Amino acid sequence: MADTDQPQTPKRVLAVFAHPDDPEFFCGGTIARWAAEGAEITFVLATSGDKGSSDPEMTSPRLIEIREVEERNAAAALGVKEVVFLRYPDGDLVPNLALRRDVTRLIRLKQPDIVVTCDPTVFWFGTTGVNHPDHRAIGEATLDAVYPTARDRLNFPELERDEGLAPHKTHQLYICGTASPTTKVDVTAYIETKIKSLHEHKSQIADMEAMAQRLRSNIDPESPIDAPRYVDSFRVITFSR
């Protein structure tokens, strides 16, 4: 797997995920690093996590309000200034044309150098967990939006005709949560920023100290013993200019 020190910070990043807290868990260190280096970053959350509660008194409308506030606060902790909620129902996300159009619209609007999203091919994590279907759905829709939909003028022509959104060719895809990473981003200087951002998700994380200890113990096994480091791992796809 290749290492990268990101010698050239991206100017614009669009991070597209399924739920509040996904960006922080999947790639919070990298997002914090890019933001600190001056990148303009927009988070897009397809749902507002309206099913993520075991509280028998909780309702979906109330949970939407709670989780959107938590996500805005978490994003701010990472240095992200804009969060967009598409408000699809949590747990019902499918990679249909409506979702692809919504992501395509934002790619054309924000014109990112890099789009970050989930790996749509991952169904399970070893023998300990199953990937959420919403993660797979947003990954598939986003990959399809990046290529070829946002690039080609005759895909969703109403976006250009009615909204003035010209086609856009994204330079790179950073795919999270993948079983086949190709690139590591060193986030050692930003692991505490990631933990700070996750502390905002009070409705989702019951034991904050256990979460922090788990992340602090997740040292890159390939780093030198005398210089331990933290990394985010991605499959990176680079499109020709």
N, C-alpha and C positions, 0 to 999 in steps of 0.2 A: 504494500500500500504506500502510495506517495505521501510525503509530508508537504505542507505548504505553510509559508509564513505570510501569505497574502501580500506580496510586494506591492501590488496595486489595489488599493481599496476601491470597491465598487462605488459608483456615484449614487445609484438608485437600486434598491432591493425591494422586491415584493415577496412577502412570506405568506403562503396560502395554506391554511390548516383547517381542521374540522371543528375544534372546540377551544374555548378559553382554557388556558394552561398548556395547550399543545406546543406553541412556539417556545415557551420557557423550558419545558421538559426536553423537547427534541433538539433544540439548538440555541438555547439561551445564551451560552457563552460566546458563540460566534456572532450572534446578533449584537450583544453588548460590545464586542470588539469592533465590529464594523461601525456601529453608531459612534463609539469613542473616536474612531478614525475619520469621522465626518460623513459617513454614508447617510443618505436620505432613505429611511426604511418605513414601509407601510405594512401593517399586519392586516390580513384578510381572514376572518373567521366565518366559515360557512354556516355554522350553527352557533347558538348562544349557550349550549350545554344545558338545555332545559329539562333533561332527564337525570342529571347527575346528582341525585340526592336520595338518601335512605330515610330521611326525616318524614314521618307519616303526616306531618302538618304542612309540609312544603307543597307549593303549587308550581307549575311550570312558569306562569307569568311572573311570579315573585322571584323564582330562581333565575330567570333571564335577567332581571334587574340586578340581582346580586352579582351574577357572574360577569356581566358586562362591565360593571364597576371594577370588579377584581382584575379583569383583563386590562382595562385601561391603566390601572395603577401599576400592574406588573410590567406592561409595555413601557410606561414612563420610567420605571426603575432601570430598564435596559437601555434607555435613551431613545425609544421609539415614540414619535410624536403623533402618529396617525394610526387609528384602528378602525377597520370597516367590518361591520357585522352584516352578513347576508340574511341571517335569521331563517334559514331552512330548519325544519324540525330535527332536533337531536335524535339520532338513531335511525332516521329515515333517509339519510343521504344516499343518493344514487348518482352515478356519473352520466346523467342524461344531458340532452342538449341545452336545457334551461340553465343548468349549473355551468356547463362549458361556456355558454354565452356570457354569463355573469363574470366568470373569471377572465374571459377574453376581453370584455369591456374594460376591466381594471388593468390588464396588461397594456392595452392600447392607451388608456388614460395616463398611467403612471410611467410607462416606457422604461421598465427596469433593465438594468444590465444583467442582474441575476434574479431568478425566481427560485424560491425555496419551497419544497413541499414534501409530502410523505411518499414512501415507496408503495405503489399499488399492488405489488406482487407478493408482499409479505403477509402470510396468513397466520403464522405463529412465531413465537420467540422460543426456540429450543424446546424444552419440555416443561416450561414453567408458565407460559402465557399465550393467549390468542390475541391477535391484532384486532382492534376495533374496526367494524365494517365501514364506519364513517372515514377512518384514516385511509383505507384503501380507495374509497369512493372519491375523496377529494384529491388524492394523488393521481388517480386515473384522469379525472376531469381536468386537472391542472396541466398534466403532461400533454393532453390532447389540445388544450388551449394554447400552450406555448408553441407546439408544433403539431399540425400546420396552421391552426385556426387563426391565431392572432397575426400571423405573418402574411396570410393570403387575403387579398382584398375581396375576393368573391365569397369568402366565408362570412356569414352574417353581414351582408352588405349594408343593412340598415344601420349598423353602428357608425359607418362612415357617412352614409347619406343623411341620416336623421340626427346624429350626435356629433358629427365632425371628428370621429375617432379614426385616424389613419392607421393602417397596419403597422405592426411593430415586430421586429425580430429580436428576441432575447438572445443575449450572448451565451449565458450559461445557466444550467439547471443544477441546483444543489439538492440532492434527494436524501432525506433523513430516514432513520429507522430501517436502514437497508441491511440485508444479509450479505451484500457484496460491495462494501465501501472501497473507494479508490483513493480517497483523500482525507487527510487529517488536518484540522485547523487547531493550532495551539491556543487554548483558552485559559491557560494557567492564571494569567493576570485577571481573569474575569469570572472565576468560579464563584467567588463570594457575591459578585453582582447577580449571577444566575440564582444563587440561593436566596438573595434578598428579594428578587422578583417573584420567586415561588412562594415566599412568605405572604404575598398578597392573596393567594388562592386559599383563603381560610375556609371556604365552604367545601373544599375538596381534599385538603391535606389534614388529616386528624392529628398526626404527630409530626410537628415541624422539626423537632430536634432529630428524630430518626431519619427524616428526609435529608436533612443537612449532613448528617453523618454518612449516610449512604452515598451522597454525591462526593463528599470529601474523600471517601475511601476508594472511589472509582478512578484510580490513577492509571494512566496509560501503561500497560505492561511492557511496552517496547521502549519506554523512556529509560534513560540511565539511572542506576540506583542512586547516584549522588546528585541527580538533577531530575527528580520526579516531576511529571507534568500532567496536565489535564488536556484532553482533546475532545472535539466534536468530530464525528466521522460521517462522511457523505460519499455517495456515488455522484461524481461530477460529470456532467455532459457538456461539452463545449461545441457550439455550433460555429461553422465557418462564417466569417464576416460577409 
